[in-house]
Amino acid sequence: MMTNTAKAWNEVLVHSMERKKSEWFAWNNTFLVRVMTRGYYEILMVEETVKTDEEARLINEKLADQGITKLTTQEKKDLKLYNANIHAYADLVQCCSSDKVLFQKMLTSRTKDLKRGDAKLA
């Protein structure tokens, strides 16, 4: 059985953007709506710092060992932002996959600290 998250990602409609300047306004506004409805506006539009892969791994280990009730409010927020970053990056890559130049630029936004991709950098 699929989880709600898996169902949501299976329903992702890829909004491909060509590099035509005339299409940018529509693409940008369409994607902004996606960002707001999918819950990762903070990652792309607000100055929020995403924890590194290592920091998120440590919080996840604490979660697995001690349960959610032992996480601080900040740790819960950090995990939420980290996961939102992964989803935002995946959405951005999918939206640009039809353009080889944009797709290659997206792939360069994987960093040493965020190997799954940095959505804000992308």
N, CA, C and O of each residue as an XYZ file, in Angstrom:
488
protein
N       0.838     -1.176      0.000
C       0.000      0.000      0.000
C       0.891      1.251      0.000
O       1.894      1.313      0.712
N       0.513      2.224     -0.797
C       1.303      3.448     -0.908
C       0.979      4.402      0.233
O      -0.166      4.510      0.674
N       2.007      5.083      0.694
C       1.800      6.107      1.720
C       1.220      7.351      1.058
O       1.221      7.471     -0.167
N       0.728      8.268      1.874
C       0.203      9.526      1.332
C       1.276     10.292      0.575
O       1.002     10.901     -0.459
N       2.501     10.258      1.097
C       3.597     10.963      0.428
C       3.868     10.345     -0.940
O       4.056     11.059     -1.925
N       3.888      9.018     -0.993
C       4.135      8.344     -2.269
C       3.019      8.657     -3.263
O       3.285      8.874     -4.445
N       1.782      8.681     -2.794
C       0.655      9.018     -3.677
C       0.803     10.438     -4.203
O       0.589     10.701     -5.386
N       1.170     11.343     -3.313
C       1.326     12.743     -3.722
C       2.395     12.877     -4.791
O       2.212     13.599     -5.771
N       3.513     12.185     -4.608
C       4.590     12.300     -5.586
C       4.264     11.575     -6.874
O       4.770     11.957     -7.929
N       3.431     10.534     -6.826
C       2.991      9.879     -8.057
C       2.063     10.780     -8.849
O       1.930     10.620    -10.062
N       1.420     11.723     -8.180
C       0.492     12.633     -8.834
C       1.159     13.919     -9.294
O       0.489     14.818     -9.804
N       2.469     14.016     -9.121
C       3.170     15.237     -9.536
C       3.033     15.408    -11.042
O       3.350     14.513    -11.826
N       2.560     16.566    -11.412
C       2.504     16.914    -12.827
C       3.734     17.743    -13.128
O       3.998     18.749    -12.470
N       4.464     17.323    -14.102
C       5.698     18.023    -14.419
C       5.365     19.255    -15.247
O       4.803     19.161    -16.339
N       5.722     20.404    -14.704
C       5.526     21.671    -15.402
C       6.846     22.045    -16.052
O       7.701     22.692    -15.447
N       6.984     21.632    -17.265
C       8.234     21.845    -17.971
C       8.364     23.305    -18.388
O       7.412     23.928    -18.859
N       9.554     23.823    -18.204
C       9.799     25.199    -18.590
C      10.828     25.234    -19.703
O      11.932     24.712    -19.552
N      10.480     25.829    -20.783
C      11.446     26.068    -21.838
C      12.207     27.328    -21.459
O      11.785     28.057    -20.562
N      13.300     27.588    -22.115
C      14.105     28.761    -21.769
C      13.644     30.016    -22.501
O      14.409     30.971    -22.632
N      12.425     30.022    -22.971
C      11.898     31.213    -23.635
C      11.474     32.219    -22.579
O      10.745     31.880    -21.646
N      11.926     33.448    -22.725
C      11.620     34.491    -21.762
C      10.108     34.707    -21.632
O       9.616     35.011    -20.545
N       9.388     34.554    -22.717
C       7.939     34.778    -22.691
C       7.215     33.744    -21.835
O       6.109     34.008    -21.363
N       7.805     32.594    -21.629
C       7.176     31.543    -20.834
C       7.553     31.620    -19.351
O       6.934     30.961    -18.516
N       8.549     32.413    -19.033
C       9.045     32.466    -17.659
C       7.986     32.931    -16.667
O       7.844     32.323    -15.605
N       7.241     33.983    -16.976
C       6.254     34.532    -16.051
C       5.219     33.475    -15.672
O       4.929     33.287    -14.490
N       4.668     32.794    -16.654
C       3.661     31.757    -16.385
C       4.275     30.598    -15.603
O       3.681     30.115    -14.639
N       5.468     30.149    -16.015
C       6.101     29.034    -15.315
C       6.389     29.400    -13.874
O       6.109     28.621    -12.963
N       6.945     30.575    -13.665
C       7.311     31.013    -12.329
C       6.087     31.070    -11.410
O       6.143     30.593    -10.277
N       4.994     31.643    -11.884
C       3.794     31.745    -11.058
C       3.146     30.382    -10.823
O       2.638     30.116     -9.733
N       3.161     29.531    -11.825
C       2.627     28.174    -11.657
C       3.448     27.407    -10.634
O       2.903     26.721     -9.769
N       4.756     27.529    -10.741
C       5.604     26.814     -9.790
C       5.461     27.386     -8.384
O       5.501     26.634     -7.410
N       5.295     28.697     -8.260
C       5.106     29.312     -6.950
C       3.854     28.760     -6.266
O       3.853     28.546     -5.053
N       2.805     28.533     -7.028
C       1.597     27.927     -6.462
C       1.900     26.512     -5.976
O       1.453     26.117     -4.899
N       2.651     25.753     -6.757
C       3.060     24.400     -6.331
C       3.829     24.466     -5.020
O       3.592     23.680     -4.102
N       4.748     25.412     -4.950
C       5.586     25.585     -3.765
C       4.720     25.834     -2.534
O       4.937     25.234     -1.481
N       3.753     26.709     -2.670
C       2.891     27.037     -1.529
C       1.995     25.862     -1.138
O       1.823     25.591      0.050
N       1.428     25.166     -2.112
C       0.508     24.074     -1.789
C       1.226     22.818     -1.318
O       0.636     22.004     -0.607
N       2.463     22.647     -1.693
C       3.215     21.460     -1.280
C       3.986     21.665      0.020
O       4.560     20.716      0.555
N       4.006     22.892      0.531
C       4.578     23.129      1.841
C       6.068     23.384      1.891
O       6.681     23.207      2.944
N       6.673     23.797      0.784
C       8.094     24.111      0.871
C       8.408     25.543      0.441
O       9.485     25.826     -0.085
N       7.471     26.420      0.667
C       7.677     27.842      0.408
C       8.842     28.377      1.233
O       9.655     29.157      0.737
N       8.919     27.952      2.502
C       9.974     28.431      3.394
C      11.362     28.126      2.849
O      12.294     28.908      3.033
N      11.494     27.003      2.185
C      12.793     26.585      1.664
C      13.251     27.502      0.535
O      14.413     27.906      0.493
N      12.348     27.827     -0.372
C      12.732     28.569     -1.559
C      12.631     30.079     -1.414
O      13.406     30.807     -2.034
N      11.701     30.563     -0.617
C      11.415     31.986     -0.602
C      11.768     32.715      0.693
O      11.826     33.945      0.705
N      11.998     32.007      1.748
C      12.263     32.618      3.052
C      13.664     32.210      3.486
O      14.158     31.151      3.099
N      14.288     33.037      4.274
C      15.634     32.730      4.759
C      15.587     31.663      5.848
O      15.699     31.969      7.035
N      15.425     30.449      5.448
C      15.469     29.311      6.368
C      16.720     28.505      6.058
O      17.044     28.280      4.891
N      17.410     28.078      7.073
C      18.612     27.287      6.888
C      18.263     25.809      7.011
O      17.647     25.383      7.988
N      18.660     25.047      6.022
C      18.418     23.606      6.017
C      19.617     22.914      6.650
O      20.764     23.234      6.338
N      19.351     21.982      7.525
C      20.426     21.206      8.146
C      21.139     20.382      7.084
O      20.562     20.036      6.053
N      22.388     20.077      7.351
C      23.158     19.240      6.427
C      22.661     17.803      6.515
O      21.911     17.441      7.422
N      23.097     16.987      5.548
C      22.735     15.569      5.567
C      23.156     14.925      6.885
O      22.407     14.139      7.464
N      24.341     15.254      7.350
C      24.863     14.665      8.589
C      24.034     15.094      9.796
O      23.704     14.270     10.648
N      23.702     16.369      9.870
C      22.885     16.866     10.987
C      21.496     16.224     10.977
O      20.965     15.860     12.027
N      20.918     16.089      9.794
C      19.598     15.455      9.684
C      19.681     13.973     10.058
O      18.766     13.435     10.681
N      20.778     13.317      9.676
C      20.959     11.907     10.036
C      20.989     11.737     11.556
O      20.391     10.805     12.094
N      21.681     12.633     12.235
C      21.758     12.551     13.700
C      20.389     12.758     14.351
O      20.041     12.071     15.311
N      19.625     13.700     13.826
C      18.277     13.924     14.363
C      17.400     12.699     14.078
O      16.615     12.289     14.933
N      17.529     12.121     12.900
C      16.756     10.917     12.561
C      17.125      9.740     13.452
O      16.263      8.943     13.821
N      18.407      9.629     13.799
C      18.823      8.562     14.715
C      18.186      8.754     16.088
O      17.719      7.796     16.704
N      18.171      9.989     16.557
C      17.529     10.293     17.839
C      16.041      9.962     17.764
O      15.475      9.412     18.709
N      15.421     10.291     16.661
C      14.006      9.990     16.453
C      13.762      8.483     16.507
O      12.815      8.030     17.150
N      14.606      7.715     15.841
C      14.450      6.263     15.819
C      14.690      5.646     17.195
O      14.001      4.706     17.590
N      15.662      6.176     17.914
C      16.012      5.615     19.221
C      15.041      6.023     20.325
O      14.672      5.198     21.161
N      14.625      7.288     20.334
C      13.882      7.823     21.469
C      12.438      8.189     21.162
O      11.652      8.408     22.083
N      12.080      8.258     19.902
C      10.712      8.614     19.541
C      10.527     10.106     19.351
O      11.366     10.912     19.751
N       9.422     10.450     18.739
C       9.157     11.849     18.384
C       8.980     12.739     19.600
O       9.280     13.932     19.542
N       8.502     12.185     20.689
C       8.263     13.016     21.879
C       9.559     13.524     22.494
O       9.540     14.501     23.242
N      10.674     12.885     22.196
C      11.967     13.319     22.748
C      12.674     14.354     21.883
O      13.695     14.907     22.293
N      12.140     14.625     20.683
C      12.741     15.655     19.842
C      12.305     17.028     20.329
O      11.165     17.218     20.752
N      13.216     17.969     20.264
C      12.864     19.344     20.616
C      12.032     19.939     19.482
O      11.979     19.399     18.377
N      11.393     21.050     19.780
C      10.616     21.747     18.753
C      11.513     22.141     17.586
O      11.111     22.042     16.427
N      12.729     22.588     17.893
C      13.667     22.982     16.845
C      14.081     21.778     15.992
O      14.186     21.897     14.771
N      14.312     20.634     16.615
C      14.692     19.431     15.859
C      13.565     18.996     14.931
O      13.819     18.576     13.802
N      12.323     19.092     15.397
C      11.179     18.757     14.543
C      11.110     19.709     13.354
O      10.868     19.286     12.224
N      11.321     20.988     13.615
C      11.311     21.977     12.539
C      12.454     21.704     11.559
O      12.266     21.788     10.345
N      13.631     21.377     12.084
C      14.789     21.095     11.231
C      14.531     19.899     10.318
O      14.883     19.936      9.139
N      13.927     18.851     10.846
C      13.607     17.678     10.020
C      12.577     18.024      8.954
O      12.688     17.597      7.804
N      11.577     18.799      9.348
C      10.542     19.211      8.395
C      11.161     20.003      7.245
O      10.843     19.759      6.081
N      12.041     20.947      7.566
C      12.702     21.745      6.540
C      13.626     20.899      5.671
O      13.690     21.092      4.457
N      14.333     19.973      6.281
C      15.236     19.093      5.533
C      14.449     18.263      4.512
O      14.836     18.165      3.348
N      13.351     17.675      4.961
C      12.521     16.865      4.062
C      11.858     17.725      2.991
O      11.729     17.303      1.842
N      11.441     18.925      3.366
C      10.847     19.835      2.389
C      11.872     20.225      1.326
O      11.523     20.372      0.155
N      13.124     20.393      1.721
C      14.191     20.698      0.773
C      14.342     19.578     -0.259
O      14.508     19.843     -1.449
N      14.284     18.343      0.197
C      14.401     17.200     -0.722
C      13.246     17.212     -1.719
O      13.452     17.016     -2.916
N      12.046     17.441     -1.227
C      10.871     17.462     -2.109
C      10.937     18.630     -3.089
O      10.617     18.473     -4.267
N      11.352     19.796     -2.605
C      11.453     20.971     -3.472
C      12.500     20.741     -4.559
O      12.272     21.076     -5.721
N      13.630     20.181     -4.193
C      14.686     19.917     -5.169
C      14.199     18.926     -6.226
O      14.425     19.122     -7.421
N      13.535     17.869     -5.781
C      13.017     16.874     -6.717
C      12.021     17.505     -7.684
O      12.052     17.221     -8.881
N      11.152     18.345     -7.180
C      10.174     19.022     -8.028
C      10.860     19.935     -9.038
O      10.490     19.953    -10.212
N      11.851     20.684     -8.592
C      12.576     21.576     -9.498
C      13.280     20.798    -10.611
O      13.235     21.197    -11.774
N      13.923     19.702    -10.257
C      14.613     18.893    -11.266
C      13.621     18.344    -12.275
O      13.885     18.363    -13.477
N      12.478     17.852    -11.798
C      11.469     17.323    -12.712
C      10.932     18.402    -13.640
O      10.656     18.137    -14.809
N      10.785     19.595    -13.134
C      10.247     20.686    -13.942
C      11.205     21.145    -15.027
O      10.785     21.767    -16.003
N      12.456     20.853    -14.871
C      13.450     21.312    -15.843
C      14.073     20.169    -16.629
O      15.038     20.383    -17.364
N      13.549     18.980    -16.490
C      14.191     17.811    -17.106
C      14.120     17.809    -18.629
O      14.914     17.120    -19.269
N      13.203     18.552    -19.227
C      13.108     18.549    -20.690
C      14.138     19.461    -21.352
O      14.326     19.403    -22.567
N      14.795     20.287    -20.576
C      15.808     21.194    -21.099
C      17.163     20.736    -20.567
O      17.414     20.819    -19.364
N      18.024     20.263    -21.434
C      19.303     19.693    -21.009
C      20.181     20.700    -20.261
O      20.841     20.339    -19.287
N      20.192     21.957    -20.709
C      21.030     22.968    -20.066
C      20.536     23.232    -18.653
O      21.326     23.231    -17.708
N      19.232     23.460    -18.500
C      18.672     23.702    -17.166
C      18.852     22.485    -16.267
O      19.169     22.613    -15.085
N      18.645     21.307    -16.839
C      18.777     20.076    -16.058
C      20.200     19.934    -15.525
O      20.387     19.585    -14.359
N      21.195     20.195    -16.349
C      22.589     20.114    -15.899
C      22.871     21.138    -14.803
O      23.590     20.840    -13.850
N      22.307     22.348    -14.931
C      22.494     23.366    -13.894
C      21.868     22.909    -12.575
O      22.430     23.134    -11.504
N      20.710     22.271    -12.660
C      20.050     21.768    -11.451
C      20.953     20.751    -10.746
O      21.082     20.769     -9.521
N      21.556     19.893    -11.505
C      22.400     18.852    -10.912
C      23.625     19.422    -10.219
O      24.176     18.786     -9.321
N      24.060     20.606    -10.620
C      25.220     21.214     -9.968
C      24.870     21.781     -8.596
O      25.758     22.202     -7.855
N      23.595     21.795     -8.254
C      23.200     22.325     -6.946
C      23.231     21.250     -5.856
O      22.734     21.468     -4.751
N      23.804     20.115     -6.165
C      24.087     19.126     -5.123
C      25.409     19.531     -4.490
O      26.404     19.748     -5.182
N      25.406     19.629     -3.182
C      26.600     20.105     -2.497
C      27.176     19.020     -1.590
O      26.582     17.957     -1.407
N      28.339     19.313     -1.034
C      28.966     18.380     -0.102
C      28.066     18.161      1.112
O      27.974     17.046      1.627
N      27.403     19.219      1.568
C      26.555     19.125      2.755
C      25.145     18.621      2.460
O      24.498     18.038      3.329
N      24.667     18.845      1.229
C      23.321     18.401      0.833
C      23.442     17.606     -0.466
O      23.208     18.125     -1.558
N      23.811     16.347     -0.322
C      24.071     15.498     -1.494
C      22.816     15.190     -2.303
O      22.905     14.832     -3.477
N      21.656     15.326     -1.684
C      20.399     15.101     -2.402
C      19.919     16.356     -3.118
O      18.899     16.334     -3.808
N      20.650     17.439     -2.954
C      20.338     18.680     -3.657
C      19.934     19.788     -2.712
O      19.309     19.557     -1.676
N      20.304     20.991     -3.093
C      19.973     22.202     -2.355
C      18.942     22.967     -3.170
O      19.283     23.592     -4.174
N      17.696     22.924     -2.750
C      16.603     23.530     -3.518
C      16.788     25.025     -3.697
O      16.517     25.556     -4.775
N      17.241     25.708     -2.668
C      17.417     27.163     -2.778
C      18.518     27.489     -3.774
O      18.385     28.435     -4.551
N      19.594     26.730     -3.764
C      20.682     26.935     -4.711
C      20.225     26.627     -6.130
O      20.608     27.318     -7.074
N      19.414     25.599     -6.282
C      18.888     25.231     -7.605
C      18.037     26.353     -8.144
O      17.499     26.246     -9.246
